[in-house]
Amino acid sequence: MAVKGGWAGKILRVNLSTGNIERINTENFIRYIGGMGIGYKVMWDEVPAGTKAFDKDNKIIFGVGPLTGTGAMCSGRTNITSLLPSNPYNAVSDSHMGGHFGVELKYAGWDAIIIEGKSSRPVWLKIVDDKVTLEDAGIYWGEGTFATIAGITAMMGKQSQVAAIGQAGENQVNLSVIRTGPSHSAGGHGGVLGSKMLKAIGVMGTGAVNIAGDKMKWHELNKYALSLVGANNQHVVPRTPQPWAEYSHPGSRWTAKDGLYWEKADPPIETGTIRPEETNRIGYRTMKAMLDLGKNGPKYTVRMGGCAACPVRCKTHLEVPQLEQYGVDPHVANTCMGFYSPWGVLAGISGGKASVPGESKDDASVIAKALGAHYADDYGVWCNYGQIGRDFAWTYKHGVLKRVLPTAEYNSIDWESIEAGDPAIFADFYRRIAFKEGELSHLGDGAHYISERWNLGEDYWTYKGNKLWTKIGYPVHHSNESDAQVGSLISSMFNRDAQSHTHQNFIGSGLPTEVQKDIAAELWGSADAIDEPANYKPVTKAKMKFAKWSIVRNLLHDSLTVCNWMWPMTTSPLKERNYRGNTALEALYYTEATGEEISEEELDLQAEKLFHLHRALTIRQMGTVDMRNTHDQLTGWQFDMDPDKKAFEPGTIKLDREDYENTLTMFYEEMGWDPKTGAPTRATLEKHDLKFVADDLDVKNLLPA
């Protein structure tokens, strides 16, 4: 199929072993949508089963979709696909980063980069439009991400965008990141670049992304989309009661209000009362600093930043002068887990306190979070969605570290300062992880591996506070607290934390449950697709339709590539629309960008195809067809929590074992998978143009009987 608008038309293949650089046509990948889909197709075709993440035969694909670079709302994401080293099977997984890297890649004329082989020396990849070269990275090897990105940017020019690894990636730490811009990190695959001796990718483009449709119609579509967007995570009601708002909700990230300022701005900027129709002030809606950093967060806020084409701006840019006493830059940018996870490393042992001489507890908390974010980002250490901090605390409190660390190493750690909440310990902690210094550094291997190495036992997995979802070694990410079976099912399907916000953005929109139920009935056939929070009912067919739709849209967004923190626009802040969004918006954008007329249902089917391919990749890598019992089972605390309550009683998110098994069966049937094993059938694979996948699995005896 010919490439029209939206696409760059070319994919870059770089072989680090030979130095060969090849340009291939994007046409063969169009039916895989983009980003994630391109990555899965390459992994299926080119990476043999049984390959490990750090093997030379593994590949890593940086992919973007047909909406990236078009100016479509919230389309600044980059999808990265490879084998995941922290997964015990080294199964296929994706990491994602925001910023402007993906857009610059499209401006340079590329839809994806396929990295293969291994260099004999440290190199970085330089892309300036069609001119692609491998450059010596000797001066950057051993440096953190900040110095590397700054150095390459200075060399290439301010317009360039750089993605780089820190020392953690160089040393092939399982939990390491690829970072771009001031704060955007893709967790889990930094070590894959390190194993290939690829320090960074710098890209600069002077081209543009063409739109196939009418330019005025595109402009009107963007205006329309802006009228449907809420704040961060598509929360569509304000956090506090406001004159214009029919509803408010204390959990909403629409935090703008009168008297709330970006206090470090010059002059300070009041976020104010923002009506939904004020689309030119959307960026004031999400004052993330007060959510991530506590009540003193606004005191240090310069502004909110964001990704390319995003009006929402969920990245907090801080000026924290106290950081200079630790020898680091006082300017820090991050959001969400970028602040929470370093804080968890300290707070899990200190009891939730931070201590900085001469500072209040609230200021000390901001300083600690900002300092921790600096070190984690610079060394390039991934938190595994906060798990590294929980693992540190649990193994310390249960005497595991005392047991497994050599005496000299244990005594070299300043436990007194950690217990006191002194953020100065971050420099030591992250250095040990990044440079694999001593036994403690195995925390960077990931949960599965430290459980085996340190013989942590069932108590480690079944302790609710550890939040471990399955024994594959990843934690909860909008799971049983998010519509019970829906969130639980979604979190069971992937090879790392699900990174799916589709369901949570709807549930957490801030609208009353009765309004959500009306919308759910329209979209998934019944109001019982959702329940009141912590007042859950047994699984229903509508819940499984909601779960499937949420996963499919997640894969669609990671392929187009748009932000799943914001998409889909299931709800809107507009009372005159009865708070309905428009779930066809992705298809409308795709049609106008590419010139290919496509319906919402047709685009969803293409994304569903990718989910079947993801499942097949997992089956092939694990070498078993029995996903139900080897992949999809939980750690147990989900069924045993709240011992004084039964599942489905008000006030608990506790799951029922029999109901969870019914959930799996009903979801498998909804997907067209074998209900006994949870594996796609030949008929389903062939229905989605994946006969070649079915044939390969059949040869390996990995199709359900």
Secondary structure as UniProt FT lines:
FT   STRAND          10..15
FT   TURN            16..18
FT   STRAND          21..25
FT   HELIX           26..32
FT   HELIX           35..46
FT   TURN            49..50
FT   TURN            53..54
FT   TURN            56..57
FT   STRAND          60..63
FT   TURN            66..71
FT   TURN            73..74
FT   STRAND          78..83
FT   TURN            85..86
FT   TURN            88..89
FT   STRAND          92..97
FT   TURN            99..100
FT   HELIX           101..107
FT   TURN            108..109
FT   STRAND          112..116
FT   STRAND          123..128
FT   TURN            129..130
FT   STRAND          131..136
FT   TURN            138..142
FT   HELIX           145..156
FT   TURN            158..159
FT   STRAND          161..164
FT   HELIX           167..170
FT   TURN            171..172
FT   STRAND          176..180
FT   TURN            181..183
FT   STRAND          184..187
FT   HELIX           190..195
FT   TURN            196..197
FT   STRAND          198..204
FT   HELIX           215..228
FT   HELIX           232..234
FT   TURN            243..244
FT   TURN            250..251
FT   TURN            258..259
FT   STRAND          261..262
FT   TURN            263..264
FT   STRAND          269..270
FT   TURN            276..277
FT   HELIX           279..284
FT   HELIX           289..292
FT   TURN            295..296
FT   HELIX           297..300
FT   STRAND          301..305
FT   TURN            308..309
FT   STRAND          315..319
FT   HELIX           321..326
FT   STRAND          331..334
FT   HELIX           337..350
FT   TURN            357..358
FT   HELIX           361..379
FT   TURN            384..386
FT   HELIX           387..397
FT   TURN            398..399
FT   HELIX           400..404
FT   HELIX           407..412
FT   HELIX           415..420
FT   TURN            423..424
FT   HELIX           425..434
FT   TURN            435..436
FT   HELIX           439..445
FT   HELIX           447..454
FT   HELIX           457..462
FT   HELIX           464..466
FT   STRAND          468..470
FT   TURN            471..473
FT   STRAND          474..475
FT   TURN            480..484
FT   HELIX           485..492
FT   HELIX           502..507
FT   HELIX           513..524
FT   HELIX           527..529
FT   TURN            533..534
FT   HELIX           541..560
FT   TURN            564..566
FT   HELIX           575..577
FT   TURN            578..579
FT   TURN            583..584
FT   HELIX           585..594
FT   HELIX           600..622
FT   HELIX           627..630
FT   HELIX           637..640
FT   TURN            643..644
FT   TURN            647..648
FT   TURN            650..651
FT   HELIX           657..671
FT   TURN            675..677
FT   HELIX           682..687
FT   TURN            688..689
FT   HELIX           691..699
FT   TURN            700..701
//
